[in-house]
Structure formats: structure tokens, C-alpha cells
Amino acid sequence: MLKKIVLTGACGALGTVLREPLSRMAETLLSTDIAAAPETLLPNETFVQADLAERDQIEPLMEGAEMVVHFGSYVDEGPFETLLGPNFIGAYNIYESAYHAGVRRVIFSSSVHSVGMYRANEGIDLDARHRPDTFYGLAKCFTEDMARMYWEKRGLETVSLRIFSCTPEPGNARALSTWLSYPDLVRLVSRSIDSPTVGYTEIFGISNNDRAQVSNAKASFLGYRPKDNAEDYADKVLGKGLKPDPQDPQHMCLGGPFAIVPLGESGVAMIRKMSEAAGD
């Protein structure tokens, strides 16, 4: 068992899922977010409200930590200036503070949007070069490159989780290939923490989907073996009668709607509008 894990973005959708399993992997879980504390905390959990963009607020959190699970960010496309603080400067503050505190490893919540402009039928693996679809994806590329540099120059390990569609269940045809279940998210983070050595490693955050469009073979040493499969929901999803346009980049690119949203405009708002139009 680890002595201390720091979880950023603890009040977000995925951070909320991770709090309890992470608390079982360490004597102390320090959760942090720019939002106010959750109503209840776990027995070995403490919470500190902090802004990732403020180094003096981040540095004290790292004291005595062995692992940082960095899920904090502005989770949408937006103007570059909006993402600059939490997603660019915030990532630097995490890595610089973790290094000086002697943290062994960072588990970084990256995204498919770091490679979002690849065609889904290209079948990319983990050697594919960055092709971000948004400023949001660009921030993930920046942090991945910085994480590799901190490993190669300073010995701070990182596993970058290129998360696709992490939801309770797949909600559309694209998600039949991109879905990551909550239990598989926990498996992915757990293997990233308990693997003896990782150096710098990237891995796609998807479940064991029959229609998966990317390969994790080169990260198999982590021991991540997803168990859930979006195909179990295929009849329900395809039964809605939706027929994606094969010429539409949002259906053909890994980044989905983020591949067509104008730079600086909300991709989440576009997804919500599409879901409403489909009657979801």
C-alpha cells in the first residue's frame, strides 16, 4: 500500500469515480479541486480546494506523496486563454511540484483529442504522432511531451491515459468503438499505479470493445485487461435508427464532434445539441 496519493479534479465526473478505489490503494488520499469539497469524505481522505494555475497552492499538496493522479483540467474546448491556466500552466505546476517533492509517478488524464484528427479507420497504435483536434487536445499534447521530458531528464515516471468516451454506458454509434466503462477506468488507473516500472508510457483509455479503432498492444506490459464491451449495448444503440454520414468528419475522425467544432468553441455544447436532436 502506498503512503499517499494525490488526486486532482476530484470533484469531476471521473475523479468522483476514482476517489473510493484510490482510497483503498493508499494510507492517505489527498483530493483536490478548484470546486468546493464533496459533502462527505472517505475515512482516509482529506480535501484541499486549490487552483491548478497557482503554484503556491499546488506545491504543499505534494509533500509525502508517492503518486499523483492528475485528472484536473478545463474539460472542454474553449478559447486558448481559458485553457492556458488550468490545462497548460496547471500541468507544469503539477510536474514541477511533483518533481521537487520526490513523487515517483504521475497518472495523467490525457485524451483521444491529442490524436483526434486521425481517421478512425487508420487503425493507429501508440506510435502515432500527435494530431490534436482542438486547443483542448493541444494541451494534452503539451502535457504528454512535458511528461516524457520529465521522465527522460528527471526520472519522474508518467502513464498518459488517452481517454476516449468514459460514461456509464455507450450512448451513440461512435461509442461502440470508443467507450470506456467506469469499472475499466478503475482497472486502467489501478494498473498504472501498481505496475512496478513504467518510465513514460501512453495507453488508450478504452474498454474491450469489438469495434475498437486503436491498438494498445505496445502498452500490454501494464497489465491493463479491460473486461467490458460496448457490443453488449449495440442493439440498444443501433436500434435508435441513427445512420451516421460516412462523409462527415465527426463520424470519420477519432475526435468525433471535436474534429469539426471551430477552434475555441465548446465541443461539449455541440455534443449536447446533437444528443437533444437525436432524442437521447
N, C-alpha and C positions, 0 to 999 in steps of 0.2 A: 504494500500500500504506500502511496506517495504521501509526503507530509502536507503539501499544499498545492492546489490547483487554482489558478485564476481564470474565471470565465467572464469575458466581455460580451456585451449585448445580451445580458442575462434576462432582460425583460422582453426580448423579441420572441417571435413565434418559435424559432429553433432553439434559442437559448433557454426558453421555458421548458422545452422537451428535454434538454440536456442536464438541467440542474440536478435532478434526483439521481440519475445514473452516475454523474460525475462525483456527487457527494459520497458515493459508495467506493470510489477509487482513491480517496484521499482522506487524511485525518481532518483537513480543513479545506472547505471550498469557499473562496472569496469571490462573490458575484458582484459585478459592477455594470452600470448602465447610466446613460445620461438621464433616463427616466427615474422616477421615484421608486423606492423599494417595493417589492411584492408585498401583498398583505401578510403572508406568512413565510417564514424561513425554515429551512430544514435544520435539524438539531446541530449539525456541524457546519452550518453555512453562516457566513457574515456577508453584509451587503454594504457597499460604498457607492454613493452616487458620484459620478465623475464624468468629465468631458474628455474624450479621447484626444482632442486637439490641444489640450492643456497639459504640457509635460509635467508640470509640478503636481498635477492631480494623479497622474499615472505612475510616476516613479515609486511612491510609497506602497502601492498595491503589490509590487513585485517582490518585496522583501520576503525571503524564505521560500519563494515559490519554485517548484521543480518544473511545472508545465503551465503554459498559458494556452487556453482555448479561446482564440480570438474570433468571435462572431459579431463584434460590434462594428457597425458602419451605417451610412445612409443607404438604405436598401431599395434603391430605385435609380433610374436615370434622372438627371437633373442638370441644371447649369453647372459648369465646371467649378465656379466659385462656391456652389453649395456643397459639392463633394470634396473640395480641397481640404477643409478642416478635418472632418471625420474619417475620410477614406484615404487620403494621401498623407497629410501631416500626422493623423492619428495612427496610421500604420507605422510610420517612422518612430513615433513616440513609444509604441509598444515594443518594437525591436530594440531600440536604443536602451530603453529602460530595462528590458529583459536581459540584454547582454550584460549591462553593468551590475545587475542583481545576481548574476550567475545562474539564470534559468537554463535548464538543459534543452528544452524543446518548445516550439510553438506549433499549435494545430490551427491552421489558418483557414477560415471560411472563404475560399475563393469561389469561382463561379464559371459556369459554362460560357458566360459572356466574355471571358478572356479569349475565347476561340469562337465566338458566336457567329462570325461571318463565313465560316466553313459550311459548305453544302452538307446536309445531313447524310447524303448517300456517298460521301467521300470515304467514310469508314476510318476516320483518323484515330491515331493512338496517341500516347503521351509524348511522342517526339514531335508532334505538330507545333509549328511556330505560332506565336500569338497572332490572333486576328480579332481584336476587340470590336464589338458592335456598338458601343456607346462610351461616354465618359465613365460610366459605372464600370464597364468592362475594362477600360483603360486603367482604372485604379487597381483592379485585380491584377492586371499585367505588371503594374509598377510594384505591387507588394510581392508578387511571385519572384520577380527579378531581384528585389531587395533581399528577400528571404534566402535565395540561392547565394547571393553575395555574402550575407552574414554567415552562412554555413562555410563557404569557401575561404573567407577571410578571418572569421572569428570563431568558427566552430559551434555556432548556435544552430541546432537542428530545426527543421520545419517539415511538416506534412501539409501541403496545399490541397485542400479538398475542393475540387471543381464541381460544386453542387449544381444539379440541374433543377428538377421540379420536385421540391420536397413538400409534400402535402399529405393529409390523412389518406387520400385515395386519388387516383388519376381522374382528372375531370374533363379531359378532352382527348382528341385523337393523337395530338403530339405527345401527350404524357404517356401514351402506351410505350413509347421508347425512352422517355426522359425521366420517368417517375423515380423518386427516392422516398421510400416509406419512412415513417418515424422510427420504427424498430431498426431498419437498416442504417439510418443515420446514427443511431446509438452504437451499432456494431462498427461502423466506419470510424467514428471518433475513438471508440474503445481500443480498436486495433492500432490506431495511430498513436495512442498513448502507451500501450503496453508492449509494442514491438521493441526489442532490445536496442536496435540502432536503425536509424532511418536516413541519416545525412540530410540531403534535401530531396524530397520526393513529392511528386504530383500524383493525384489519383482522381478519376472521375467519380463524382458522387451520384451514382445511380443504383437502382435495385437490380435484381436478377431478371431483367426484362427480356422476353424472347425477341423483341424488336429493337434492342439496344443498338445505337448507331456509332458507338465508340468502343475502344478496347482498353481494358485495364491490365492486360497480360504483363506489362512491364512493371507493374506495381504489385504483382501477386505475392511477393515476399512479405508484404504487410500482414497477410493472413485474413484480409477482408473477404468474407464469403457471404454475399447478400442472400437472403432467403425469400424475400417477397418478389412477386412477379406481377407486373401491370396487366399481363394477359388474363389474369383472373377477373379483371373488370372489363375486358374487351367487349363482351356482349352488351353490357350496360352503356358503355361509352359510344360504341358504334351504332347502337340502337337508336341514338338520338337523330340519326339520319343526316348528320353533317357530312358534307363532301368537300374536303379541303381543295382549294385551287392549286394544281401542281405547278402553276407558273408564278404563284405568289411567294416572294422571298420569305415571308414569315412562316410558311409551311415547309420551305425547302432548306432553310438555314438552321443551324444548331441553336442559334439565339432566339428563334421564334419571333414574336412580335418586336422584341428589342432590335432585331435586324432591320426593321423598317421604320421604327419611330425616329423622328427628327432628333438630331443631337440636342441634348438639353431639355427634352420634353419627356414627361413621365411615361415610362413603359408600363408601370402598374396600372395607370389610368386607362391605357389602351386595352390591356388585358381585361380589366373590369368591364369596359364598354363592350368588348367582344362577347364576354360571358352573358351580359344582360341581353344582348341581341340574340344570343342563342337560346335564351330562356333558362340558363343554368341557375 
